[in-house]
């Protein structure tokens, strides 16, 4: 007992708690009285009213799910549609022996292992009194065979429903994303009232970003039922309102050309209209077929997809983050001129650059050196030494504002979910995240697009568009027009409201200077991408880039053949055309592709040729002229 | 009780729990459309839960108290893990998938919060000083915040309530209570605008379900029709027409009370409420009779939280509270909360049974 006393140091404490316990008991009684009075009102006082209501209550409400909006390209080619399919639905509660059932159904209908695996997974996760999808897309023969035998299977029904379908499969998979079954997590997030009778919701890409436009509104049907719950007649019906049809700015033809030009390499191509920011093509390779995800993907297939070293599920155009390499040089050139350096000033390139008080050599890609170069030569021939020196002179705090104003290091605002912002380093950022000061050597390599700087292909295309439009930063957009399928009423995406005023005033003469140099890259005698500019029917401006994946030892030699493929350089390229009145701006990234000039630039040329050839043909057929303005 | 004492159980409480659970099985049988396999599954869950209760009751009060902060810490880590894993994969964010079983850390937290707060408060004198009060609030609000973002508003509210009950029992000063109420009043407008549109709709519908009888008021109205049409004596077991014609959504889970009330009438409702009051009241009496403060606070808080669950569920089904998605303890179909609940009663019994043996 003495021990108990030591626990109860204060006898007062006990009385306080006991007092509160009494109070709590009282509170419980009060709450019970409240409940009882409510139930008294319902069950005793207003009994007759509710009894009448219940007798009249033969009317049941059934949800009519809306038809999801279509997704089309700019020319009206269907990218996502709804097709009628037969499905087998199972209510597990009404099934006796599930394994026997699956075995028997399997004799009539082709059940894949995947179907069964997904079904069994859902069986554990969702209530047994709900309908579970066993198999979708039965063919006509299977549907007929099952319909004849349906009476044998209690709890299994054959239902016709609309099924989301992506006819172009992997060609537009990354952009469109896909719809999938509403998961527990979705349920918590979504308004259950808006999803009455709806089984799928957008999970990624356009399908997710424009979910609210695509969804439409559920309708209701009031039906009279008998005492057994069977439907007698329809009393009232409020039709569902289909979702909006979305016309994207994508041009499927261009998308296909870009996809084919990438071939079996890993990489991304983004093409946009520099005037409006409309994205004309957005390709990431390798790609996946979004149709796999619509009815749930089995764990095995999914695991297989995510474990592939090529990461086909990753939309590199939007989520891939790469060092821009030399494609950043036009912007660095603007920063250099802005700092007061004359573009005529010459720098001698012996093949390397060295900071004062340091013995470290920063090598130019051309080991024998470019000799004496001015800014124009340095862009045309992509001389690293010139920009090493520029970087050392400018310092990161003069370079970073230019990078930010070209849209790097922040989200572009494109209409796709969870866009990354990339990274523009600053000295404060370095101190905060690495707990180290910014070193002069980092100025040097940042100026040629190496080091911490990280950009996405979409950001590169946008920067290219900004150069093309002489300094106007546009917001990239995919949605061009939405159309009400019932009334045909259309709403255009307002482009003019989307462009941003430049954060920095960029001198028009400087930018023309840079564009002349970028034109020389394509058409100059020493241009790094002259092979890709040769004999084009239009004039292009471009810049090649080659981004290191591994750092080479001080005196080491980069030998592509001896390196493993995944350690080889990334090839990059940005371009726009025609130079004077640009209609298309493009960025190409080829992972481990090696040289930007040899690998990335020809891809851009193919895309542009298609783009202009098509315009030319259209112009010829309509009799218009002045395509290249 | 004969062997009950040796097993550290409490006879009256055990009887109350068994009667309620048995009643639950009876109602589920009706609500599920007389489905034996549903009832068998629920029976199995009940059996497992009772075994857990007996096991938990064997933990000595000292160990339980020592164990409290650790349980809390582990639960917080698991909650964070669920968020991280959930965010990385595409899975639901409430569950940790351990292969065979899926485990919901917020359930563990339902025990973790009151245990940790009781542990904290009993380290010093009572009533708690203001600084201790603030720490206790942190112990309550941090896990609740982690649960809210899952998002699971119902459970988060119950976590907050369980922590506040401990504080209340610990005798916090009324001016502190007033301060907290003032703080709540201050953040309410902010929270209102943070709610999802459908959640706001639910709250608004509470005041007038008939304003939107075919939309968000549907569930509330159908439940009230079922309850009201039962009258004093009810329509009889398995004869609830409204329930069986499937007018009531979620009739085996959150809205099972509508089925019960329709079939057993006002008399049944009165008896059910008496049973719940008996269980909660017995626990409060047990809290009253224990000898040391930790046990008293913990038992009291668990009992009050239990009763609060009942109140919220009955309130929402009968239309005086918004529909927040809280099951009816011991009656609703579903195993996750049953296990936690029985573990809580195990704690209560264990603490009470060894009240004299405290060292």
Interface residues (C-beta under 8 A of the other chain):
Chain A: X3 X4 X7 X8 X9 X10 X13 X14 X16 X17 X18 X19 X20 X21 X24 X25 X28 X29 X31 X32 X34 X35 X36 X38 X39 X40 X42 X43 X44 X46 X47 X49 X50 X51 X53 X54 X55 X57 X60 X61 X93 X124 X128 X129 X183 X184 X185 X188 X189 X191 X192 X193 X194 X203 X220 X222 X225 X227 X229
Chain B: X32 X35 X37 X38 X86 X90 X91 X92 X93 X94 X95 X102 X125 X126 X127 X150 X151 X152 X165 X168 X169 X170 X171 X196 X197 X198 X201 X214 X215 X216 X218 X222 X224 X225 X226 X227 X228 X229 X230 X231 X232 X241 X242 X244 X245 X246 X247 X252 X261 X265 X266 X269 X270 X273 X276 X277 X280 X281 X284 X287 X288 X291 X292 X293 X296 X297 X300 X304 X307 X311 X314 X315 X318 X319 X320 X356 X358 X359
